Each structure stands twice: as C-alpha cells, then as structure tokens.
C-alpha cells in the first residue's frame, strides 16, 4: 500500500495527488474490511473481529501527517491502522485466518499483531491497555531523541478507564511526545456516549493536566490531516502531549457478533449517505475535475485485486506448527 505517510505536503499545499492518495488509502481499508467480514461469515476467521468500516479518514489523515520515526499503537479495532502504517495486506489477512504467513505467525489473530519494522505496536485486546504502553513509547522517543511521536488510539468507551488518566498525568508531567487520538464512534461497545460519559466533550478530558485538545470532524480526511499536523508538531516540539477527539462513526456493530440493535437503521443509512468519508472525497474530486471517474473505477479494481490476492494467500498459507507455541515469548538479547 502506498501510504500517505510518505507524502510530506504542507497543510497549505494539499493538491490533487494528495487527495487522490487519501482516496486510495481509505478505499483499500474499506475493501479489506469488507473482505474480512466475508471471510468471518464463512467461518475462515475465528474469535473476535472488529471492523473499521466508516472510520477510515481518521487513520489515513493521521498517517499522512506522521513523521518517519513516529510509532502507532491501538486497541483491537486495528486492521485499518496496520494498512495505513504500510503493513502488507497479505500478512494482515493471514493473521486474521491464523496462518503462519501472518504478522504474528497466526498466534495473535485479529486483535494482536505487530510490526517493529513499521513501528506498529499492536493491536491490544484489553480495553485501554494500549494507553500506558503508548505513553511508554512516547517516553522512549524522548529518551532516545529520535524526534518521534507516539500516536495512541483509543475509543470513547476506553476513555473512562483509570489507567488512561494515570497516563495523561505522566505524559504531561514529563512532556512526552504523545498524541492521544480518541476515536469517538458514539457507541463504545454498544452504549451511546451520552449515556456512558459524564461530559461529552471528550477532548477536554486532559484539561486537569494541562493537556490541550480539540474536536475534529473524523469523517473528513482533510480535517483530520490538518488537526494531526498541528497536534504532532506540538508534541514533536517538546511541548508535551495533545488530545484529538475524532468524531467518527462505525457502520457495523462493535464486533462481527454485535447486531447493533441499540441504534436505528435510518441513523446508519443517514451517516452513510451524508457523511461517508470515501464518497465525500470522491464527489469532491469529481466535482472539481481533479480526476476522471474512469480512473477511480480502475483504482477500485486494483484495490479489489490486492485484497483478493491477500484473501487467497490467507487461505493457502499453512497453519503454524505446534512448536510456535514456544517462540516469541522473550526477545533474544
């Protein structure tokens, strides 16, 4: 995947190539997740599977503003982050099917895979557990002086975890280069934020520690990119952490086993028709005459081919040998 993280255009210099790149990156995540949902329905993916459909603009916008040494950590809704970080679709899909060709050799599944090469540190199944780990990654960036910032993703439901606020305190106290990205998809596991959050302006949750924050239209990749550029520069310049509340929306249930009966079909349809991040950008490109529709259709065919190849690889790759149970427990010094 040719990720937008490699494009270094300034906010004021966003041009057709950047916009088209964003469109392709979001489209690949969407098609990958659709295929993952199909494979889960066929019984080829077991365990839990949390899809990112609807939230693509968040990670694509963040990664387009990322620095070369930045790190990323997230929870179990992680496939989109992996692809945006440049991890190969074959390795991600093979991990979903529990095969040796997966990034964690088939031992982690949907929720637990990593790539030190791409500076992606999971994929964590415990709600909120990635936040103190990501704060530690921020400490490592500061300690080594590599100019990196850790992008720590968490959901609106996880924000009520106590360990999150311990992390906020430490990050602010030591001015760690961390950007906390709250993906507020409104429903946590299945309870609306109005019911589970005492105060719905989640970007203000760091105020007690002096951490600045702002709310962002998480359905607009450009809005995310612009906010990310500001937040990452703040953290990279030694000013400490920053909070971005991405107001986004997931079209599917919390996981593949969730029927999502806590919201109406009309609500989901309205979000798809009026706020879809991919369709919105597509219409913008076409209306401005920046690209021909035939080019976008060919791009969709190319992306589908990549995803189909990944699915075939995921099914043909062998299962890990039982001896793999004893590997990757401790790192060899």
Buried (B, 14 or more C-beta within 10 A) or exposed (E): BEBBBEBEBEEEEBEEEBBBBBBBBBBBBBBBBBBBBEBBEEEBBEBBBBBBBBBBBBBBBBBBBBBEEBBBBBBBBBBBBBBBBBBBBBBBBBBBBBBBBBBBBBBBBBBBBBBEEBBBBBBBBEBBBBBBBBBBBBBBBBEEEBBBBBBBBBBBBBBBBEBBBEBBBBBBEBBBBBBBBBBBBBBBBBBBBEEBBEEBEBBBBBEEBEBBBEBBBBBBBBBBBBBBBBBBBBBBEEEBBBBBBBBBBBBBBBBBEBEBEBBEEEEBEEBBEEBBBBEBBBEBBEEEEBBEEEEBEEBBEEBBEBBEEBBEBBBEBEEBEEEBEEEEEEEEE
